[in-house]
Amino acid sequence: MKKFKFTLTKQVHEQLTYDKLLLMNQTQEKIRLDREYIFNENAYFNGYSKILSGFNLFSIGFVSYSWSSFPLNTTIGNYCSIGAQNVVMGLQHPYTRFSTSAITYENNYFPNMQLNFIKHKLPLYKQNAINICDDVWIGAYCMLKPGITIGTGAVIGARSMVTKDVPPYAIVGGNPAKIIKMRFSDKLIEQLLVSEWFKYDIRQMAIPVNIDIEKFIDEFYKFKSQCRLIDKRNYIDTFRNLNIKIVEV
C-alpha cells in the first residue's frame, strides 16, 4: 500500500480546518506547523474530524476525535471519542519457532549481521489493523491488541488492556478487559444497530440530548429523510483538490 506525506503549513492548516479536519498537538494545545504528516492512499475522514496527537493520519469518522495517535491502518468510525495516551501493542513475536527473537522474522535486523537463515526471504509479521466502529468511547491509557474490533456503541474503561473483540454496546474494563455490563437491553441494542443512525448526520434532529433511548429511535426514523448520509473524504483526493503538495514515501 502506498504512503504519502505533506507538510503542515499555516495555509494548509487553514485549508484543512475549513474542510472540517482539525490537527492539533495535545501537549502544546496548538497546531504544530512545519511538521510532516503521513497517511495511506486509501485512508479517509468524514468531516468535523479531529486528530489531536501524533503525525499519523488514520481513517477517522464524522464528529470523531482522538487524543491518541494510532497506526496508519487504524479505522475509527463516526461519533467516536478517544482519550489520551492509548497505545497499540507491539508486533506479536512468533513463539512457536526455536526463538522469539526478531532475527527469525526481520530480513534486515542489522546491516552487518550474517546468518544463513536471514539470507532467505522471511515472512514479515505485520501489525494487523484495529477497527473501532461507530459511537465508541475509549478512556485514557488503554492498550489495544492489533487486529481487534471494538463494536459500535462500546465503552472502554481507562487503563484497560483490550485483547479480544468487544461486542456492540458493551462496557468493558480491566486487565485483561472484560464485559462489565451492556449499555442497553438486547432488544434496544438490536434496534439501534438496525437503525444505523450513526451513518447519518443527525444535526437536523430537533431532540434534547438526554432523550430516552426508545424515543430517540422513534424520532430518528421521523427525521431520517432529512438527515444526510455521511460520506467519506479520501485524504489524498482532498489534499489534491486543495492543491496541497503531497509526496509519496
N, C-alpha and C positions, 0 to 999 in steps of 0.2 A: 504494500500500500504506500502510495506517495505521501510525503510530508512536505509542508510548506511553512515559511516563516515570514513575518513582517515586523517592521519597527514601529513602535507606538509613539508617534509624534503628537504634538498638541492638535494639529489639524486632523490627524487620523482619529484621535480620541473624540474630538467634536463630531466628526462624521459618524462614528460608531454609536455614540451616545444618542445622536439624533435618530439613528436607525434602531434604537432600542436594545443596545448591547453595552453594558457598563463594565469596565475593567478597573479594578482598584487594588491597591496593596493594603492588606489588613493592618499591618503594624504602623504604617505612616498615615493611614486613613486618607490618603490622597493618591492620585494617579502617578504611576512610575513611568515617566517619559523616557524615550530613547532606549527602551528595553525591547528585546526581541520576544515575540510570542510565536508559538509553534502549534500546528494543527494538522490533522489528517485530511485527505482530499474529500472524504465523504462526511465529515463532521458538520454539525448544524446547530443553529439556535433558533428559538421560536418567537423571539420578541419579548421585551421587558425582562431580559435575562441578565443576571449579574454573576460574573466570576471575580471574586473579591480576593483571591490569593493565588500566588504562583503565576507561571507563564505558559501553562498548557491550556489550549482551547479545546476542551472536550465538548461533546454534544450536550446541550442543556435546553430545557423546555421553557414554555411560556410562564412568566411571572415566577420563575425559579431562581434561587440564588445559592451560591456555595461559598462559604468562608474557608473551604479546604481545596487544595489542589489535588487532582486525580490524574491517572494515566490518560493518554490521548484517546484510547479506545473505550473510555467510560461513557455511558449514556445515562443522562438524568432526564426524567420526564417533566411534565408540566406541573405547576403548583407545588414544587418541592422546596424544602427549607433544610439546608445542610449546614451544620455548625462547624466550628473551627477545629483545626488540628486532627482531623480524621485522616487515617493513613491506610494504604492498601498493603497487605502483607507481601513480602518479597517472593522471589521465584521459589517454587517448590522443588527442592533437591531430590533427585531420583534415589530413593532409599533402598531400592531392590538391586542396585548394582553393587560391585565389590567395594565401592567408596561413594560417599555422598559429596565428595569434593567437586568443585566446579570444573576440574580438568576432565571430567567424564562427559561434559556436555558443551563446554566452550571451546571452539576451534582455535581461538587466539587468546588463550588465557594470559600469556605473557609473550612478548615479541621473540625472545631468545630461548623459549622453552622447547626442548626437543624430546618428545615422547612418541613412540611408534604409533600408538592408537590416536594421538592427536592429529596425525597427518591425514587421517581419513575424515570424510565428511560426517560429522556427528549430528544427530538430531538436536535442534535447538529447542530449549524449553522457553516458550513464550508465555508472557503473562496473559491469562485469559481475561476477557472483558468483564467488567462489572455492570450490571443492568439495574439501574434504580428507576422503578416505574413511577407513575404519576402520584401526586399528592403524598409524597413521602417526607417524613420529618426525621432527620438524623441528628442526635445530640453531638456534643463535642467529644474529642479524644477517643473515638471509636477505631477499632481495627477491623478491616473488611477483607475477607478471603477472596482472591481473584476467582472469577467465574461464577460468583453467586448472583442471584436475582432477588431484589428486595421488592416485594409485591406492592401494588397500588394501595395507598392509604395506610401503609405500615408506619410504625413509630419505633425508632431505635434509641434506647436509653443511653445517656452519656457514659463513656468509658466501657462500652460493651465490645466484646470480641465476637464478631459475626462470622461463623464458619459454614453456615448452611443457608439455603434459600429461606426467605421469610415470606409467609403467606400474606395475601392481601388483608389489610386492616388489622394485622396482628401488632400488639405492643410487646416488644422483646427487650431483654436486658440481661446483663451478667457476663461472666467469663467461664465457659462459653455462653453466648446469648441463648436464652430460652424464652418461650412464649409465656408472658405474664398474664395476659388476658387479651380478648378480642375487643376492638373498639365498639362494635355493634353486634347485634344478633346475626345468625347465619342468613336469615331472610332479608334483613336490611343490607347486608354486605352484597348479597346476590343482586338486589335491586340497584344498588349503587354501581356495581360493575356492569350490569346490563345497560344502565342509562348512559354510561360513558360520558358523563358530564365533564370530566377532566380533559376531554378532547376539544372542548369548546371555550371560547372567550365569553365568560358568563357576566361580564360587566353590564350587560343590558338588563340583567335581572334586578328588579326593584325589590330586594328582600333584606331583612335585618340579618346581620352577620351571625347572630345566635339563634337562627331559625331552627325549629325542630326538624330532625332528620327526615321523618316521613313527609313533612310539609315541604321541605326542600326538594325532595324528589318530585312531588306533585307540581311544584312551581317551575322546576326545570323543564318538565315536559310542556308546560304552558308557554314558556319563553323560548324553547329550543329553536323555533323557526327564526327568531330574532337574533340568536347568538351565532357568531361567526365560527366556523370550524377552523381550528388553529392550523396554520400552515408552517412548514419547515423552511428555514432560510439557510441554505448551504453557505458556509463561511467563504469558500473560495469564490463562489458566484457573487456574493455580496461585496467582497473586497474588490473584485474586478469591476463591478458596476460603479463602485465609488472611486475608481481609479487609484486604489491603494496598491502600492507596489508590493508584490509577494514574490518570494524566491523559493524554488524547490531545494530541499535539503537532503 
